């Protein structure tokens, strides 16, 4: 880490201290936890865009898959729902597999128009059969205590395990998308990923039997202790007394510190692996493909295969970040996933921090999310200060105070324009690959100079 990176991260640390002193340490730690999660997601996008030049406009879909993994892994199963609709779902899955198998058999055994007509018939019949058993099964599941449950629930496992499952689920979806969309041009790839991500969000919002839809799933298990349990623990009360802190306030801060430790560990692991991959022969090959895919393919490199690899890896990191966010929230809310928060802002983080530089992506994650959260209270303070001389019932003062909440959108645009104007490659730009010093002889050159020269014969 060079002096510039150290100074920028020191400025971010100072901003967190200022918020802790001016507002509260609870607010500062809340922002820190969200910044850590945003930095992980920015690393995932940086792998795709900074390493390989792949424009993924569907980050929100992979984050949502990570969130649903956190819910499905941690929530206990609803036994009544499984008893009511489980057999019907099993028959629906068998009908789906039978339909797929019949289609493959027809494509293998028939030819010409007979194959086309047979496939159409099998698909139509399979559709009606699946709907005949799937519809009543989901209706029975959603009727089970719909105010509290109305869905199948999950596996009842530790929620930290869902971080890995969320990454695997996002990686699987990315593999399916990449097999069909990576062959498209860059703008078509962006449209395809955006459309598929919206399909994922639509499914999560409408399939109540699986995710409760817009009714949300609350009360997810936590990997850290509850504040009530801490206040009943003698060791915690002794610690609060030793620090001279009020126990109720300190309990909330302690819980946020526990979350920060978990998220910081995850960020450091992903960052370390990303750095190792970037500076490995694989990373240099990926960047060579990004800069000149035709030349890389002419050298015998599997361009499509390597692009699929980095697309899957970046999506898996986004899925891990989505599971981390659901863990922090303690609830799964499909309606909260929107492209502004989970796609646009993440891209701004990568661009502002410096695409191709992992530390730049982390810095962008901290800077942009901190600015996004603090834009509203700082905007309200500025407007209140500037209009302090106006009467309280003034229409101008009321209008400005109401519009201060929208200052964050203006601030994002200003930050992006300023950085692109004065730092076109980001605050921490990508470093060029290390080149051997021209003034120093290479190993091969040194060996050739010390090797005995053949004697010319007459």
Buried (B, 14 or more C-beta within 10 A) or exposed (E): EEEEBEEBBEEBEEBBEEBBEEEBBBBBBBBBBBBBBBBBBBBBBBBBBBBBBBBBBBBBBBBBBBBBBBBBBBBEBBEBBBEBBBEBBEBBEEBBEBBEEBBEEBEEEBEEEEBEEBBEEBEEEBEEBBEEBBEBBBBBBBBBEEEEBBBBBBBEBEBBBBBBBBBBBBBBBBBEBBEEBBEEEEEEBBBBBBEBBBEBBEBBBEBBBBBBBEBBBEEBBBBBBEBEEBBEEEEBBEBBEEEEBEBEEBBBBBBBBBBBEBBBEBBEEBBEBBEEBBBEEBBEBBBBBBEEBEEBEEEEBEBBEBBBBBBBBBBBBBBBBBBBBBBBBBBBBBEBBEBEBBBBBBBBBBBBBBBBBBBBBBBBBBBBBBBBBBBBBBBBEEBEEEBEEEEEEEEEBEEBBEEBEEBBEEBBEEBBEEBEEEBEBBBBBBBEEEEEEEEEEEEEEEEEEEEEEEEEEE
